[in-house]
Amino acid sequence: MYVTDRMAQLAVAIGRVVIGIIFLWAGLEKLLASGAEGFSAAGFLQFGTNGTLGWPFVSGQVAEGTVFNPTHGMWVSLATSGVMPVVNFLVVAGQIGIGVGLILGLFTRFSAAMGTLMMIFFFFAAWEFEFGIVNQHLTYAVVTFGLAVVGAGNYFGLDAVVGPIFGKRFRYWLLSGEPHGEVPAA
């Protein structure tokens, strides 16, 4: 896909940068605000993954501790496993890397794909349906997917600058593809 209108290209670039700032901010907040003990997702995974449901599935008062999330057990077992240091690192480094990649428009498809994957994980872990199916995690997943599809780094991003250095397949899958939307031959 190639965006030809200059104002639309600017809108894509602004959207890419704004979403990048959101990811970068989230990662830096975890990195800097965690203190000496460092960031840990274990608390969220153990106690924040019960999920919520809203009308028409649930009405009235819900008993404390009710688990709506069918994936809750998986997240709790992950929180109590030995892989939490890896998970904690991947969340922080992932958010910072995704943010920087999107802000700069560098490795945009890879950054956006990883952002989509991260937000889908967060969507299923949180299972927040009190106000319907659309929440911030799903919204960010859809937006980052759109940034990957449109090749957002080709518009005021570094992918357009460094793209000619790399081969077509590398550009297509990791950068923002060809500036004119050409798909490389298999």
C-alpha positions, 0 to 999 in steps of 0.5 A: 500500500502506498499513500500518495497524498502528502497530508495523509502521509503526514497524518500516518507519520504523526500517528506513528510517532504518537503511538511510539511515544505511548510505548516509549513512555510505558517502557521508561516508566517501568524502567525508571519508576521501579526503584532498586527492585526493578519492574515485575509483571508478576503482581499483575499476572497473579492478581490483575488477570481475573478479567471483567465482563459487562452487560449482557453477560453480567449484571448487578454486583459481582463477588470479590475474586470472581475470575472471568478470564479463561486464561487466568491460570496460565498467567498465574502459573507464568508469574510463579515460574522461573521465567519472570526475569525474562518476561520482565526484561522483554516487557520493558525492553520491548516497549522501549524498542517498539517506541523508539522504532516507531518514533524514528520510523526505523524497522517500522514493520518489525516494531509495529508487529511486535507492538501488535503482538504485545498488545494482543498478549495484554488484551488476553491477560487483562480480559477487560470487557466491563465496557465492551470488547474494545479497550486500549489494548485492542485499540493499540493492537489494531493501530500498530497493525495498521502502521505495519500494513501501510509501511508507516516508516516510508513517510517521514521516517528513517526506513525511507532513508536506509531502505535502499541499503537493504535487500527487498525481502528485508525491507518488506518484512522488517522496514516499511517495504518498498516506497511504492508498495511493491511486493518482492517475488518469492 
